[in-house]
Amino acid sequence: MLQAFVKAIEQIGDPALRRIVLKGLLFAVGVFALLWGGVTVVLTQTTIFQTGWLDSVIDVLGGVATLALTWLLFPAVVTAIMGIFLDDAADAVERRHYPQLMPPRRQSIQEIILNSAAFLGITVLLNLLALPFLLIAPVFPFVFYGVNGYLLGREYFEVVALRRLDPLTAKRYRRTHRLRVFLAGLVIAFLFTIPVINFVAPVIATAAMAHLFMQRKIEHEYFAGECYAGPHLRGSRETLSVCLVSGSRQGMARIRAMAQITALRRSRPVSHETSMPKSFRRRCRSVPGRTGWRSWRFDQPALDL
């Protein structure tokens, strides 16, 4: 898991990720510039007290309150705005580290709304349940990091998982690896509490969760939509093995297309279906929602595995 965060931090210099951070900062500055402009107009154009010095005190206090509000809310606003661009961060990670992936699935508006509503509901419920414990000083850190670790782990997992899985499969997979997702959420929650680092925390969190998802999901296999595939060397020939997952109506078509593309890239035509290597079969059995597997073998020996 730590390796995933190390990779994410190493990639923070990537121009694509830098642009996301810069967009978040610029939009946040724009929001607070409008806030400051509005407060300034209200304070200078409004007379609350007829006494001059009292009105001046109110103006000063209003300015101080706005400054304090800016200091408190600026990181949160940057984070919220940056959340709009997290899909771009996942794209950058996949483009650099997993170039063999097929394009991500498109989420419907209905799916996005339902997932957002479910997450909002669990967030409100957990925060209401945790509220009494936050008033007890010795318990506060454990409750704070526990609740936020769960919520952030779930949120950033869904950012990357729903790009590749349907909601039901993503939920099943998250439950299978709930401890790993929760521990990653704890690290993310800690990053959000560090000044300055919290500005880039959403990007680091997305990149790290993308690595975790890919490591646990495919290990050494290629991944396409709801299908898994990986080249395996069997003697002098290469076998393309795939694991089918429920919810994939066009799974076989995708697999055959990917097999043909892979074969064309290596200039080796696919010949016939063959048996699956035992090591891959064991991994396939552990995939949530598995419905079966298929294998194809190339006519010519593998040259560059």
Secondary structure, DSSP 8 states (H G I E B T S, - for coil): -HHHHHHHHHGGGSHHHHHHHHHHHHHHHHHHHHHHHHHHHHHHH----SSHHHHHHHHHHHHHHHHHHHHHHHHHHHHHHHGGGHHHHHHHHHHHH-TT--------HHHHHHHHHHHHHHHHHHHHHHHHHHTSTTTHHHHHHHHHHHHHHHHHHHHHHTTTS-HHHHHHHHHHTHHHHHHHHHHHHHHHTSTTHHHHHHHHHHHHHHHHHHHHHHTTSEEETTEEEEEEEETTEEEEEEEEETT-TTHHHHHHHHHHHHHHHTT--EEEE----HHHHHHHHTSTTEEEEEEEEESS-----
